[in-house]
Amino acid sequence: MAKVAIVMGSNSDLPVVKGAIDVLKSFGVDFEAHVISAHRTPAKAEEFAKNAKASGVKVIIAAAGKAAHLGGVIAAYTTLPVIALPIKSSFMDGLDSLLSMVQMPTGIPVATVGVNGSDNAGILAVQMLALSDEKLSEALEKFKADMAAAVDEKDKKLQKELYDNI
Ligand code: RP5
């Protein structure tokens, strides 16, 4: 049963969305992915959103570019948490997508990550699932510890480079 459903407005969004897919795979989280457009296939967007909870989905990631209404439309039809991923797909460098997603009216929130912030969309979905999954929670602790160790390593390298050049 897919715990996370990823929807994207077009298959042209897939190269960016792949980041979230890779994160979910690395944590062993079941997911499904679909191309559904708020504008080109609005009936399908409504049907998907209305049925997602009953099909076992816990979190939805909605990726879209330009006038990016997909996350908001999905959120309108479900009580599941929706993470919106703004795609940089026009001459506005993704600012259009970001504002279309983040400026939701009161009552219909979507948790919007940064432009092309695909990895963060995946990590946030895992964090939501980890609220009721101890193994995922432990995996996230390790993920953060590994990240901190990598930064420490970079700092050590910087210190060495500075002293070597004095
Ligand atoms: C949005 O329009 C999609 O999410 C995509 O980012 C953008 C362009 O779509 P295509 O014209 O490439 O299908 O709806």
Residues whose N, C-alpha, C, O or C-beta is under 5 A from the ligand:
A	BS01	RP5	G9 S10 S12 D13 A63 A64 G65 K66 I87 S89
